[in-house]
Amino acid sequence: MFSKILIANRGEIAVRVIRTAKAMGYRTVAVYSEADIDAPHVQLADEAVCIGPAPVGESYLLADSIIEACRKSGADAVHPGYGFLSENADFARACQAAGLEFIGPPAEAIELMGSKRLSKIAMLEADVPCIPGYEGDDQSDERLVSEAKRIGFPVMIKASAGGGGRGMRLVFEESELISQIKTARSEAKNAFGSGELILEKALIRPRHIEIQVFADKLGNGVYLGERDCSIQRRHQKVVEEAPSPFVDPDLRRRMGEAAVQAAKS
C-alpha cells in the first residue's frame, strides 16, 4: 500500500486527481514548472515540488525530475494523469525500479498498446472483435499491395506507432496504393521513428465510439461508459459526447464487455 501520491501532471487533470486522492485519505504532492508556481493544482495539494523551467521538455516530461520529486517529498506512489509521461513505458519501469507504485497499466501493457500492429495481434488472440486487415511483420510494398487486394478497397493505411492522424491514408483505388504506402511510411518514420504500417478495411462514415475501462492489478475490470468521438478533423477528435446518442443498451453492453475482455487480456 501507499500513503502519499505525487501527481505527475498539471492543470485540471492534476486538480481532479488531487481532490479524489484527498477524499480517499491520501496525502498529495503536486509538481510544477517555474511558470506554474501559482497554478490551482499547486495550491490544492498538501505539498508541491518545483521540477524545472517552463518548457515541458525541461520539467513535466523529465522522468528523472519526477522521481527525484518523489524522493524529496517522500511520495510512495505516482499518478501520471493523462498526456505527458502517462503512456511512457520507460517511465512506468523507472517508477517500479525506484520502489514507487505507478498508478496505471503495467509497463508491458503500455508498450504493447503503443504498437497498433502488436496490439491488434494481441486483441485477435484474445478473441476481441477487430476490423479485418493486415498486421503482419512482412512490411514489403509487395506484401502490403497483396494484402490490400485481399482485404478489398477502400483500405486504410495506418502507422503502427504513434497517433494523431499521422501516417494514415485512405485508399479507394489500387492505382493509388503504392504512392500512398510510400507517403504514409515516410510520414510515420519522420513523426515516430518507425515506418511500420498496418492495413484495415476502411469503414466509410462510421461512428467512432470509445469505451472507458477501469481495472486493478488483481484481475478485476469494469467498463464505465462510452464516448462518441465521431466529429473529427484530419482523424483528430474535435468533440466528445457521452453517452453516445447512437448506442443502445444492448450495443453498450456488448462493446463494454469486449473492452473489459481486451483490458484483462
Secondary structure, 3 states (H helix, E strand, C coil): CCCEEEECCCHHHHHHHHHHHHHCCCEEEEEEEHHHCCCHHHHHCCEEEEEECCCHHHCCCCHHHHHHHHHHHCCCEEECCCCCCCCCHHHHHHHHHCCCEECCCCHHHHHHHCEHHHHHHHHHHCCCCCCCEECCCCCCHHHHHHHHHHHCCCEEEEECECCCCCCCEEECCHHHHHHHHHHHHHHHHHHHCCCCEEEEECCCCCCCEEEEEEECCCCCEEEEEEEEEEEEECCEEEEEECCCCCCCHHHHHHHHHHHHHHHHC
